[in-house]
Amino acid sequence: MKIAVIPGDGIGVEVMEAALHILNTLDLDLEFIHADAGDACLKRTGAALPEETLEAVGEARATLFGAAGESAADVIVRLRREFDLFANLRPVKSLPGVPCLYPDLDFVIVRENTEDLYVGDEEYTPDGAVAKRIITRTASRRISQFAFQYAQKEGMQKV
């Protein structure tokens, strides 16, 4: 399976190095396609998210993305738009043997990823900044349907 790897900036480089170390120890048929994005990429190439990176992501079955610095909006918002990455899944689960305040946690947060403040429609004013928060019925319905279908597929009892 082809996986695009975009370390990005800052801690993303360290996190990606650790993630790849773990993935390389597994006996999986993975092909990593290394790509570039973020502040350092912007300084080096003039683009925070070059076309070659978009092509690599388009060719891959999955993408591992580290972090982006000042250019985060340019990178993340564009990736979400280009590839219609509307659903952000955040699983939360307590693990046996790991001390936890709530030992029976097992749920998934499903968040809409393309609207609200993620639209990136912002402007600076003399006193600060203004960001438009856009929420449409279409996107709200789509993320709701996704959440219900995901819960059904995973055998979850509540949404």
C-alpha positions, -999 to +999 in steps of 0.1 A: +000+000+000+013+034-009+014+060+019+023+096+014+045+109+042+046+146+049+066+155+080+060+192+077+075+215+103+086+215+140+075+185+160+060+169+129+094+159+118+101+140+151+066+125+152+069+113+116+103+097+123+089+078+153+058+067+133+078+055+104+101+036+128+071+018+142+056+011+108+088-003+095+090-028+123+057-043+112+055-069+086+033-049+062+036-043+025+040-005+027+056+019+002+063+053+016+062+083-008+080+112+009+066+146+002+072+181+014+049+209+028+050+236+054+072+266+063+105+251+053+091+240+020+077+275+014+111+291+020+128+265-002+104+263-031+080+293-028+050+270-021+038+257+012+020+229-005+037+221-039+019+204-068+042+174-064+030+169-029-007+170-040+002+145-067+018+122-041-012+124-019-035+117-048-015+086-057-014+072-022-039+051-004-033+070+029-013+100+040+006+106+072+009+143+080+031+157+108+025+194+115+027+228+098+039+260+113+029+295+101+017+281+067-006+255+084-038+271+069-024+270+034-014+234+038-042+218+058-071+238+044-060+231+008-055+193+015-090+192+030-105+209+000-085+191-027-093+157-013-127+164+003-115+154+037-147+163+054-146+139+084-121+140+112-123+109+134-108+111+169-110+077+187-108+077+225-102+044+242-088+034+275-063+005+273-060-025+296-030-021+320-027+017+314-037+037+344-067+059+335-093+079+354-121+063+333-111+027+325-141+020+302-137+048+277-145+038+242-159+064+218-151+083+187-154+120+181-166+128+146-159+164+135-168+182+103-135+193+087-142+216+058-166+243+071-170+265+103-137+284+108-118+258+086-131+277+055-102+301+062-122+332+052-103+357+073-093+393+072-072+415+095-086+447+109-068+475+127-078+460+161-074+423+153-089+399+128-123+387+117-130+351+106-163+339+089-178+308+104-197+290+076-220+261+084-243+247+057-271+223+058-254+202+032-222+197+051-240+193+084-262+165+069-232+149+053-212+147+085-243+135+104-249+107+079-212+098+081-213+096+119-244+074+119-230+051+092-197+048+110-214+040+143-235+013+126-205-002+108-185-003+140-214-018+160-217+013+183-249+018+202-251+056+204-243+086+182 
